[in-house]
């Protein structure tokens, strides 16, 4: 597991995440960084990318749903929104995190 995924697990324990499509869409205005599984369906991908573009939310799509799920201890997680600005800075500093 990469350092970025370990930090994601720490953010979950700190309560700084919105996990899953429903939570992400309900709190899209408070999300500052989004992890999107690279194996998500095309309609979900288009929908969330449109919302993120509108709200200027950076997206990291460098992990699949299994890697994201394992990092936070859940099953079949396709998107994770980070709401804490401090954790966002850690994710942006990671040289192996591929943000687009």
PAGU-99006 format. One record per atom (N, C-alpha, C, O): x, y, z; atom name; residue in one letter; residue number from 1. Coordinates in Angstrom, 3 decimals, padded with zeros to 6 digits. Layout:
BEGIN
X/Y/Z/CA/a/NUM .
...
***
This chain:
BEGIN
000.853/-001.180/000.000/N/x/1 .
000.000/000.000/000.000/CA/x/1 .
000.896/001.240/000.000/C/x/1 .
001.887/001.304/000.728/O/x/1 .
000.541/002.197/-000.807/N/x/2 .
001.352/003.396/-000.920/CA/x/2 .
001.135/004.316/000.267/C/x/2 .
000.193/004.147/001.041/O/x/2 .
002.011/005.280/000.396/N/x/3 .
001.895/006.269/001.451/CA/x/3 .
000.589/007.047/001.324/C/x/3 .
-000.017/007.406/002.333/O/x/3 .
000.157/007.307/000.105/N/x/4 .
-001.077/008.038/-000.139/CA/x/4 .
-002.287/007.274/000.389/C/x/4 .
-003.180/007.867/000.995/O/x/4 .
-002.320/005.976/000.165/N/x/5 .
-003.429/005.165/000.660/CA/x/5 .
-003.397/005.030/002.179/C/x/5 .
-004.449/004.959/002.815/O/x/5 .
-002.221/004.995/002.757/N/x/6 .
-002.107/004.955/004.217/CA/x/6 .
-002.652/006.239/004.828/C/x/6 .
-003.329/006.208/005.856/O/x/6 .
-002.354/007.362/004.193/N/x/7 .
-002.866/008.652/004.660/CA/x/7 .
-004.382/008.698/004.520/C/x/7 .
-005.063/009.313/005.341/O/x/7 .
-004.908/008.061/003.498/N/x/8 .
-006.353/008.000/003.319/CA/x/8 .
-007.010/007.237/004.466/C/x/8 .
-008.076/007.627/004.943/O/x/8 .
-006.378/006.156/004.908/N/x/9 .
-006.885/005.417/006.068/CA/x/9 .
-006.857/006.260/007.330/C/x/9 .
-007.775/006.190/008.146/O/x/9 .
-005.813/007.052/007.495/N/x/10 .
-005.720/007.951/008.646/CA/x/10 .
-006.825/009.007/008.594/C/x/10 .
-007.414/009.344/009.622/O/x/10 .
-007.102/009.524/007.409/N/x/11 .
-008.165/010.524/007.248/CA/x/11 .
-009.528/009.930/007.610/C/x/11 .
-010.383/010.626/008.158/O/x/11 .
-009.731/008.649/007.305/N/x/12 .
-011.005/008.012/007.678/CA/x/12 .
-011.154/007.945/009.189/C/x/12 .
-012.221/008.225/009.735/O/x/12 .
-010.074/007.571/009.853/N/x/13 .
-010.128/007.486/011.306/CA/x/13 .
-010.334/008.858/011.946/C/x/13 .
-010.873/008.958/013.049/O/x/13 .
-009.906/009.910/011.255/N/x/14 .
-010.078/011.270/011.755/CA/x/14 .
-011.456/011.843/011.422/C/x/14 .
-011.801/012.938/011.868/O/x/14 .
-012.240/011.105/010.639/N/x/15 .
-013.579/011.578/010.279/CA/x/15 .
-013.568/012.658/009.210/C/x/15 .
-014.475/013.489/009.157/O/x/15 .
-012.548/012.654/008.359/N/x/16 .
-012.393/013.702/007.353/CA/x/16 .
-012.839/013.260/005.967/C/x/16 .
-012.499/013.909/004.977/O/x/16 .
-013.603/012.153/005.875/N/x/17 .
-013.986/011.629/004.569/CA/x/17 .
-015.495/011.498/004.423/C/x/17 .
-016.223/011.308/005.397/O/x/17 .
-015.937/011.605/003.179/N/x/18 .
-017.294/011.241/002.782/CA/x/18 .
-017.110/010.057/001.838/C/x/18 .
-016.438/010.172/000.813/O/x/18 .
-017.710/008.918/002.188/N/x/19 .
-017.445/007.679/001.478/CA/x/19 .
-018.679/007.232/000.705/C/x/19 .
-019.777/007.161/001.257/O/x/19 .
-018.492/006.932/-000.567/N/x/20 .
-019.571/006.446/-001.411/CA/x/20 .
-020.263/007.553/-002.179/C/x/20 .
-020.158/008.733/-001.841/O/x/20 .
-020.974/007.145/-003.224/N/x/21 .
-021.623/008.108/-004.099/CA/x/21 .
-022.632/008.983/-003.366/C/x/21 .
-022.642/010.200/-003.553/O/x/21 .
-023.466/008.394/-002.549/N/x/22 .
-024.517/009.150/-001.875/CA/x/22 .
-023.935/010.236/-000.987/C/x/22 .
-024.348/011.392/-001.074/O/x/22 .
-022.990/009.885/-000.139/N/x/23 .
-022.394/010.886/000.756/CA/x/23 .
-021.649/011.959/-000.018/C/x/23 .
-021.704/013.135/000.341/O/x/23 .
-020.954/011.565/-001.076/N/x/24 .
-020.201/012.541/-001.870/CA/x/24 .
-021.150/013.524/-002.534/C/x/24 .
-020.925/014.733/-002.476/O/x/24 .
-022.214/013.023/-003.166/N/x/25 .
-023.152/013.916/-003.851/CA/x/25 .
-023.888/014.826/-002.872/C/x/25 .
-024.145/015.989/-003.185/O/x/25 .
-024.232/014.310/-001.686/N/x/26 .
-024.947/015.125/-000.697/CA/x/26 .
-024.089/016.252/-000.137/C/x/26 .
-024.621/017.293/000.249/O/x/26 .
-022.785/016.067/-000.084/N/x/27 .
-021.905/017.076/000.506/CA/x/27 .
-020.862/017.576/-000.491/C/x/27 .
-019.740/017.903/-000.104/O/x/27 .
-021.221/017.635/-001.752/N/x/28 .
-020.259/017.978/-002.803/CA/x/28 .
-019.643/019.359/-002.588/C/x/28 .
-018.484/019.565/-002.948/O/x/28 .
-020.369/020.297/-002.022/N/x/29 .
-019.831/021.645/-001.842/CA/x/29 .
-018.772/021.720/-000.748/C/x/29 .
-017.968/022.652/-000.734/O/x/29 .
-018.758/020.766/000.159/N/x/30 .
-017.758/020.784/001.231/CA/x/30 .
-016.535/019.923/000.907/C/x/30 .
-015.555/019.938/001.653/O/x/30 .
-016.582/019.183/-000.183/N/x/31 .
-015.469/018.311/-000.556/CA/x/31 .
-014.376/019.131/-001.221/C/x/31 .
-014.637/019.986/-002.067/O/x/31 .
-013.125/018.841/-000.807/N/x/32 .
-011.985/019.595/-001.317/CA/x/32 .
-011.077/018.759/-002.226/C/x/32 .
-010.242/019.310/-002.943/O/x/32 .
-011.238/017.444/-002.198/N/x/33 .
-010.402/016.540/-002.991/CA/x/33 .
-011.179/015.242/-003.135/C/x/33 .
-011.821/014.799/-002.183/O/x/33 .
-011.131/014.630/-004.303/N/x/34 .
-011.908/013.420/-004.537/CA/x/34 .
-011.038/012.298/-005.079/C/x/34 .
-010.247/012.489/-006.002/O/x/34 .
-011.203/011.129/-004.487/N/x/35 .
-010.602/009.915/-005.019/CA/x/35 .
-011.704/009.176/-005.761/C/x/35 .
-012.749/008.871/-005.187/O/x/35 .
-011.470/008.892/-007.025/N/x/36 .
-012.429/008.186/-007.859/CA/x/36 .
-011.756/006.926/-008.383/C/x/36 .
-010.661/006.988/-008.943/O/x/36 .
-012.407/005.786/-008.203/N/x/37 .
-011.837/004.529/-008.681/CA/x/37 .
-011.688/004.574/-010.197/C/x/37 .
-012.586/005.037/-010.901/O/x/37 .
-010.548/004.089/-010.699/N/x/38 .
-010.312/004.130/-012.141/CA/x/38 .
-011.094/003.059/-012.885/C/x/38 .
-011.064/003.032/-014.115/O/x/38 .
-011.797/002.173/-012.176/N/x/39 .
-012.616/001.157/-012.823/CA/x/39 .
-014.114/001.397/-012.620/C/x/39 .
-014.916/000.464/-012.680/O/x/39 .
-014.477/002.651/-012.380/N/x/40 .
-015.881/003.018/-012.198/CA/x/40 .
-016.560/003.067/-013.571/C/x/40 .
-015.889/003.238/-014.589/O/x/40 .
-017.879/002.918/-013.600/N/x/41 .
-018.620/002.935/-014.856/CA/x/41 .
-018.592/004.298/-015.533/C/x/41 .
-018.385/005.316/-014.872/O/x/41 .
-018.797/004.325/-016.839/N/x/42 .
-018.701/005.592/-017.578/CA/x/42 .
-019.746/006.631/-017.187/C/x/42 .
-019.440/007.823/-017.170/O/x/42 .
-020.964/006.216/-016.875/N/x/43 .
-021.979/007.209/-016.506/CA/x/43 .
-021.669/007.840/-015.154/C/x/43 .
-021.838/009.047/-014.981/O/x/43 .
-021.220/007.042/-014.204/N/x/44 .
-020.832/007.575/-012.898/CA/x/44 .
-019.629/008.484/-013.045/C/x/44 .
-019.570/009.547/-012.426/O/x/44 .
-018.681/008.077/-013.851/N/x/45 .
-017.482/008.876/-014.070/CA/x/45 .
-017.832/010.239/-014.661/C/x/45 .
-017.340/011.264/-014.190/O/x/45 .
-018.674/010.255/-015.683/N/x/46 .
-019.071/011.517/-016.299/CA/x/46 .
-019.823/012.418/-015.324/C/x/46 .
-019.596/013.628/-015.288/O/x/46 .
-020.707/011.836/-014.544/N/x/47 .
-021.502/012.616/-013.592/CA/x/47 .
-020.616/013.268/-012.537/C/x/47 .
-020.731/014.465/-012.275/O/x/47 .
-019.739/012.481/-011.936/N/x/48 .
-018.904/013.024/-010.862/CA/x/48 .
-017.846/013.983/-011.406/C/x/48 .
-017.520/014.972/-010.750/O/x/48 .
-017.310/013.709/-012.584/N/x/49 .
-016.334/014.635/-013.163/CA/x/49 .
-016.973/015.977/-013.488/C/x/49 .
-016.335/017.019/-013.335/O/x/49 .
-018.221/015.963/-013.931/N/x/50 .
-018.929/017.214/-014.199/CA/x/50 .
-019.131/018.031/-012.933/C/x/50 .
-018.923/019.244/-012.928/O/x/50 .
-019.536/017.361/-011.860/N/x/51 .
-019.731/018.056/-010.583/CA/x/51 .
-018.406/018.588/-010.042/C/x/51 .
-018.346/019.709/-009.538/O/x/51 .
-017.366/017.801/-010.143/N/x/52 .
-016.056/018.237/-009.652/CA/x/52 .
-015.519/019.400/-010.473/C/x/52 .
-014.901/020.313/-009.926/O/x/52 .
-015.747/019.374/-011.764/N/x/53 .
-015.309/020.487/-012.602/CA/x/53 .
-016.053/021.766/-012.220/C/x/53 .
-015.449/022.836/-012.144/O/x/53 .
-017.352/021.661/-011.983/N/x/54 .
-018.158/022.816/-011.621/CA/x/54 .
-017.709/023.427/-010.291/C/x/54 .
-017.636/024.649/-010.159/O/x/54 .
-017.408/022.577/-009.308/N/x/55 .
-017.007/023.045/-007.979/CA/x/55 .
-015.492/023.153/-007.798/C/x/55 .
-015.024/023.433/-006.695/O/x/55 .
-014.725/022.936/-008.858/N/x/56 .
-013.256/023.042/-008.832/CA/x/56 .
-012.628/022.102/-007.806/C/x/56 .
-011.801/022.514/-006.994/O/x/56 .
-013.031/020.845/-007.856/N/x/57 .
-012.519/019.820/-006.947/CA/x/57 .
-011.523/018.955/-007.716/C/x/57 .
-011.884/018.364/-008.734/O/x/57 .
-010.271/018.870/-007.247/N/x/58 .
-009.309/017.988/-007.928/CA/x/58 .
-009.691/016.519/-007.751/C/x/58 .
-010.205/016.120/-006.706/O/x/58 .
-009.432/015.729/-008.780/N/x/59 .
-009.766/014.300/-008.774/CA/x/59 .
-008.486/013.477/-008.888/C/x/59 .
-007.615/013.773/-009.706/O/x/59 .
-008.387/012.454/-008.068/N/x/60 .
-007.298/011.490/-008.164/CA/x/60 .
-007.919/010.164/-008.580/C/x/60 .
-008.693/009.575/-007.824/O/x/60 .
-007.585/009.693/-009.773/N/x/61 .
-008.135/008.439/-010.293/CA/x/61 .
-007.036/007.421/-010.550/C/x/61 .
-007.071/006.709/-011.554/O/x/61 .
-006.075/007.349/-009.665/N/x/62 .
-004.949/006.442/-009.894/CA/x/62 .
-005.087/005.089/-009.198/C/x/62 .
-004.172/004.269/-009.274/O/x/62 .
-006.202/004.838/-008.526/N/x/63 .
-006.392/003.571/-007.822/CA/x/63 .
-007.707/002.928/-008.250/C/x/63 .
-008.642/003.621/-008.650/O/x/63 .
-007.773/001.605/-008.163/N/x/64 .
-009.031/000.926/-008.464/CA/x/64 .
-009.867/000.793/-007.190/C/x/64 .
-009.418/001.147/-006.100/O/x/64 .
-011.079/000.282/-007.343/N/x/65 .
-011.995/000.224/-006.193/CA/x/65 .
-011.489/-000.704/-005.092/C/x/65 .
-011.763/-000.462/-003.916/O/x/65 .
-010.762/-001.753/-005.443/N/x/66 .
-010.228/-002.655/-004.419/CA/x/66 .
-009.168/-001.960/-003.559/C/x/66 .
-009.149/-002.115/-002.338/O/x/66 .
-008.292/-001.196/-004.208/N/x/67 .
-007.250/-000.474/-003.473/CA/x/67 .
-007.857/000.595/-002.560/C/x/67 .
-007.444/000.740/-001.410/O/x/67 .
-008.830/001.337/-003.072/N/x/68 .
-009.480/002.361/-002.247/CA/x/68 .
-010.207/001.721/-001.068/C/x/68 .
-010.103/002.191/000.065/O/x/68 .
-010.944/000.645/-001.341/N/x/69 .
-011.690/-000.031/-000.281/CA/x/69 .
-010.773/-000.579/000.802/C/x/69 .
-011.046/-000.433/001.994/O/x/69 .
-009.697/-001.202/000.384/N/x/70 .
-008.757/-001.781/001.348/CA/x/70 .
-008.115/-000.704/002.220/C/x/70 .
-007.874/-000.932/003.406/O/x/70 .
-007.840/000.458/001.648/N/x/71 .
-007.166/001.516/002.404/CA/x/71 .
-008.023/002.078/003.528/C/x/71 .
-007.491/002.555/004.531/O/x/71 .
-009.356/002.028/003.373/N/x/72 .
-010.231/002.577/004.418/CA/x/72 .
-011.038/001.505/005.135/C/x/72 .
-011.845/001.818/006.010/O/x/72 .
-010.827/000.245/004.773/N/x/73 .
-011.475/-000.857/005.467/CA/x/73 .
-012.937/-001.054/005.117/C/x/73 .
-013.732/-001.426/005.981/O/x/73 .
-013.312/-000.811/003.860/N/x/74 .
-014.686/-001.027/003.422/CA/x/74 .
-014.688/-001.969/002.222/C/x/74 .
-013.644/-002.488/001.826/O/x/74 .
-015.861/-002.182/001.653/N/x/75 .
-015.989/-003.019/000.475/CA/x/75 .
-016.564/-002.209/-000.682/C/x/75 .
-017.484/-001.413/-000.491/O/x/75 .
-016.028/-002.409/-001.869/N/x/76 .
-016.572/-001.864/-003.106/CA/x/76 .
-016.792/-000.345/-003.080/C/x/76 .
-017.858/000.136/-003.464/O/x/76 .
-015.801/000.393/-002.636/N/x/77 .
-015.881/001.853/-002.588/CA/x/77 .
-015.382/002.429/-003.904/C/x/77 .
-014.259/002.149/-004.321/O/x/77 .
-016.222/003.242/-004.563/N/x/78 .
-015.834/003.801/-005.856/CA/x/78 .
-015.419/005.264/-005.771/C/x/78 .
-014.713/005.752/-006.654/O/x/78 .
-015.842/005.974/-004.727/N/x/79 .
-015.395/007.357/-004.572/CA/x/79 .
-015.316/007.745/-003.114/C/x/79 .
-016.112/007.315/-002.279/O/x/79 .
-014.308/008.589/-002.835/N/x/80 .
-014.067/009.065/-001.482/CA/x/80 .
-013.794/010.559/-001.566/C/x/80 .
-012.885/010.991/-002.275/O/x/80 .
-014.571/011.335/-000.851/N/x/81 .
-014.372/012.775/-000.807/CA/x/81 .
-013.665/013.176/000.479/C/x/81 .
-014.024/012.715/001.563/O/x/81 .
-012.673/014.025/000.357/N/x/82 .
-011.923/014.522/001.517/CA/x/82 .
-012.438/015.919/001.838/C/x/82 .
-012.455/016.791/000.969/O/x/82 .
-012.860/016.135/003.086/N/x/83 .
-013.422/017.425/003.466/CA/x/83 .
-012.482/018.270/004.315/C/x/83 .
-012.749/019.453/004.521/O/x/83 .
-011.406/017.706/004.803/N/x/84 .
-010.471/018.424/005.658/CA/x/84 .
-009.316/018.990/004.837/C/x/84 .
-008.630/018.248/004.134/O/x/84 .
-009.100/020.295/004.925/N/x/85 .
-008.064/020.962/004.125/CA/x/85 .
-006.658/020.480/004.480/C/x/85 .
-005.788/020.441/003.610/O/x/85 .
-006.423/020.118/005.721/N/x/86 .
-005.106/019.635/006.132/CA/x/86 .
-004.721/018.343/005.420/C/x/86 .
-003.580/018.183/004.987/O/x/86 .
-005.667/017.430/005.302/N/x/87 .
-005.396/016.183/004.592/CA/x/87 .
-005.233/016.430/003.097/C/x/87 .
-004.445/015.750/002.439/O/x/87 .
-005.961/017.384/002.564/N/x/88 .
-005.835/017.707/001.141/CA/x/88 .
-004.404/018.119/000.824/C/x/88 .
-003.857/017.716/-000.203/O/x/88 .
-003.797/018.912/001.688/N/x/89 .
-002.407/019.327/001.471/CA/x/89 .
-001.472/018.122/001.467/C/x/89 .
-000.522/018.080/000.685/O/x/89 .
-001.729/017.145/002.329/N/x/90 .
-000.903/015.933/002.341/CA/x/90 .
-001.052/015.156/001.039/C/x/90 .
-000.071/014.630/000.513/O/x/90 .
-002.264/015.080/000.520/N/x/91 .
-002.487/014.351/-000.723/CA/x/91 .
-001.846/015.060/-001.904/C/x/91 .
-001.337/014.404/-002.813/O/x/91 .
-001.859/016.364/-001.908/N/x/92 .
-001.265/017.114/-003.009/CA/x/92 .
000.260/017.045/-002.983/C/x/92 .
000.896/017.154/-004.031/O/x/92 .
000.857/016.866/-001.800/N/x/93 .
002.299/016.799/-001.667/CA/x/93 .
002.871/015.450/-002.062/C/x/93 .
004.063/015.357/-002.355/O/x/93 .
002.058/014.400/-002.079/N/x/94 .
002.543/013.059/-002.369/CA/x/94 .
003.038/012.984/-003.817/C/x/94 .
002.262/013.204/-004.747/O/x/94 .
004.336/012.672/-004.015/N/x/95 .
004.884/012.629/-005.374/CA/x/95 .
004.312/011.493/-006.224/C/x/95 .
004.426/011.530/-007.450/O/x/95 .
003.697/010.480/-005.595/N/x/96 .
003.160/009.358/-006.346/CA/x/96 .
001.669/009.469/-006.600/C/x/96 .
001.101/008.632/-007.301/O/x/96 .
001.022/010.491/-006.044/N/x/97 .
-000.396/010.708/-006.287/CA/x/97 .
-000.576/011.378/-007.638/C/x/97 .
000.017/012.423/-007.908/O/x/97 .
-001.381/010.783/-008.466/N/x/98 .
-001.591/011.335/-009.810/CA/x/98 .
-002.908/012.108/-009.819/C/x/98 .
-003.985/011.514/-009.859/O/x/98 .
-002.815/013.401/-009.783/N/x/99 .
-004.003/014.235/-009.781/CA/x/99 .
-004.249/014.769/-011.172/C/x/99 .
-003.309/015.103/-011.892/O/x/99 .
-005.504/014.849/-011.548/N/x/100 .
-005.806/015.466/-012.833/CA/x/100 .
-006.866/016.521/-012.638/C/x/100 .
-007.274/017.171/-013.600/O/x/100 .
***
